[in-house]
């Protein structure tokens, strides 16, 4: 308590002011755009009145993009959990040159621009069956791009706990591998899995770099629709669309943050 | 819910247990099997297509030397240099801002703390196109900054549709992610180290400079590398702000869609990928050794 009251000097207020300023930089344009999406005429301003007609129009025209983005995000999360958590475990249990190399390789879709990955996918699989026109084509891109975030998040937590000792303890009590994995490894990595899931969901819903080249007129995701609306429609519709996007991700972010906070003391 | 080792049901313990670890003989095989699904997906949908792309880059009339001659094109070289400078600047500014804010948020608790963290990490999910729209809201023709400077009599300041707007957009984009990384790393710090430093008479600034920042270094390096790589490769923001901004992803996109020059687009994206991947690899090896040194 002594050190806490110590910190509330000018340093505390200076840092608080700075942090609030950063927060304002991030949130003020969000608030402005949300307001613009609810304003009857943005160029006239608020005195033109508030309306939901832009939001209704967005929901009418773009509901397909919203549903497709949700579908892809959930499928992407499932894929990265199934592929990423076991992979992270394998890498954590055998740290060494090979593990580093594998990790390095898995990181490549983040290091390599989404444009390049999308180009590579198109030249290789663009003419395979109906894949090019399927939403699965976009899913493949999203899984490649988000998998490293899941692996890294889980790996970070696995690296910070003594997995070997925990597992040896469980094994000495007779727990087989599956049981150890389910009751010792997974619970102890909970915070990493949650952090990874948060990243995967949010990155997938918002992914544009890959998706812009991978999408077709029938597989438009939300960010693709956003780009369309920014380029061609009035600013109120673009803003209302952005507002819908904000509303979609706020609940998941709050939920995830609440979960990670609750999980923190026990880790 | 917290099924830790202690919660595991304890059977009657045999008096003397043989020092055999059951099932651990086949461990390498099991680890390989756990890694296999991810490796298979990765090989089929990333490595193989990447090889194709590299071959296509060399598939033009000039063969492999196409990778060098693309850079001899002054437009391409220009765009490469400005993208590198932009990304380096974005990374430095983002790291500085996020470290101050992230450390502050981990080391202090106050009313509204959770809300502030939530707001600061909220733009994490924004696609580049939305970031571009936010920059237009701030610095565009109808933007807040222009309105304020005009009210102050300094004329309307509009910089959204330029490299400065892109800079602002990428900093905006990167702050949430780097703050999260800093906070996660700072929370894992051993508070006893700080207590020890304090009990030895170190001031707050000395504690930050000598204990906390060195401990955060690996996290900062890896967050910075990620920030650099995303700034190099992202194009949604530039796409929204103006297609004229001369950054490499826009050049690649133009070559691919407007010029239908797939070989040049492939060569440029392979070069761009090499640069960002090398940056990440170097940063990660630095981070790796300091982790080992700290451990």
Interface residues (C-beta under 8 A of the other chain):
Chain A: X3 X6 X7 X11 X12 X15 X16 X18 X19 X20 X22 X23 X25 X26 X27 X28 X29 X30 X32 X33 X36 X42 X43 X79 X82 X83 X84 X86 X87 X89 X90 X91 X93 X94 X100 X102 X104 X105 X106 X107 X108 X109 X110 X111 X112 X113 X114 X115 X116 X117 X119 X120 X121 X123 X124 X125 X140 X143 X144 X147 X151 X156 X160 X166 X168 X169 X170 X171 X172 X173 X174 X175 X176 X177 X183 X184 X187 X188 X195 X199 X202 X203 X205 X206 X207 X208 X209 X212 X213 X223 X226 X227 X230 X231 X235 X238 X239 X242 X245 X249 X250 X253 X254 X257 X261 X264 X266
Chain B: X1 X2 X3 X4 X5 X8 X10 X11 X17 X21 X22 X23 X24 X27 X28 X30 X31 X32 X34 X35 X37 X38 X39 X41 X42 X45 X46 X47 X48 X49 X50 X52 X53 X56 X97 X100 X101 X104 X105 X107 X108 X110 X114 X116 X117 X118 X119 X120 X121 X122 X123 X124 X125 X126 X127 X128 X129 X130 X132 X133 X134 X135 X137 X138 X142 X144 X172 X175 X176 X180 X184 X187 X188 X198 X204 X226 X229 X230 X232 X233 X234 X235 X236 X239 X240 X249 X252 X253 X256 X262 X265 X266 X269 X270 X272 X273 X276 X277 X279 X280 X281 X284 X288
